[in-house]
Amino acid sequence: MELKTRGKAQHIDQSIVAAVTRNMYSPDRNKILLIDSGEGNQAMIGFSCVLACSKTLVLPQDLPLVNSVAYLHHLKEGDIVVINSDGVINTLYRVDSFQNALLVTERCNSNCLMCSQPPKDREDIPYLHSIHRQLLPLIPKDCQELGITGGEPTLMGYLFFELLKLIQKELPGTDVHCLTNGRSFASRNLTKTLSGLSMDRLMLGIPLYGDHARMHDYIVQASGAFDQTMLGFYNLADSGIRIELRIVLHSLTIPRLGKLARYIYKNLPFVEHVAFMGLEHQGYTPYNIDKLWIDPVDYAPALEDAVNFLASKRMNVSIYNSQLCLMPENLWKFTRKSISDWKNIYLEECNKCQALERCGGLFSSASKKHSEHIHAFNWDIPE
Ligand code: SF4
């Protein structure tokens, strides 16, 4: 699914953030008008901007316009986009999705071997924050869940808290899920500031990749990260912040997965949720694939042991990014449809599978690399 398109911008000096409409008679002229085909007319005047696929659309006045847009079919009524002066149109919020997230920076203080979105060392925080400040008041108030992702969001500094405050003000009924490496929360001041916001609907998703520092620090390519993250876990727990612990499954984490599960139970029993996550063949992963790849069928026994151990201790456990045909049946109840809809695919084999409805499918990047054991169930699967 496309989230980005572009065309030729005219009369756009600064980024425009607004919801889109195809109704040229809409009374809300703050919106952006989409014209899939046809020419300009008087009814199009007054919108924040007009986006047109036509190369020749001309507006009656010198108004903000992007024409020759490659496609607009991916945009639904009410979706929110940002239009930049170079004609790039990025989708910021999709009304039909439960998986909207704010990408707040591409900077990071770790450099994980399997990062799906490798860090970029450029000052993107002020720009992205200004876009999100415009976006948040436009998001429907009944939005159920909103993600915050990066990079490492806490590198925003005080703007991280400004963003959370704004979310709290504009979307008080929305669950907020923030992905962070947790290292910044080794600072008690930061943790206290966060707890001072009293955001009951906030959950931090924090990864832990080993039961000892050498393993975790190697995987995240940052010396001292394990100690900082562990201190972060304790500070956050002490401040009553809700935590999800995340573990990516690959050939470096699998050998000690059982030990890691026991370490979590012993040392971090307060985490609200433990998510075991299948590898995404994206970002750094293709470059490190020889170090990382292990077929899910081959790691199933280790996963079974870790998941069943934590579940037996009444910890809340899930398996993300997995395919049912690669999982032992007794783990199916832990699997979730977790892959964001815009990058979720099923293979040709899946079309004849009786488990299709129940299975979470694959990342679109799995078209380049996936298990050879994917196979359709051609019999009725148990509920
Ligand atoms: S064949 Fe496809 S739909 Fe069926 S279980 Fe495997 S991955 Fe899922």
Boltz pocket constraint, residues with backbone or C-beta under 6 A from the ligand:
constraints:
  - pocket:
      binder: B
      contacts: [[A, 323], [A, 324], [A, 325], [A, 326], [A, 346], [A, 347], [A, 349], [A, 350], [A, 353], [A, 354], [A, 355], [A, 356], [A, 359], [A, 360], [A, 361], [A, 362], [A, 374], [A, 375], [A, 376], [A, 377]]
      max_distance: 6.0
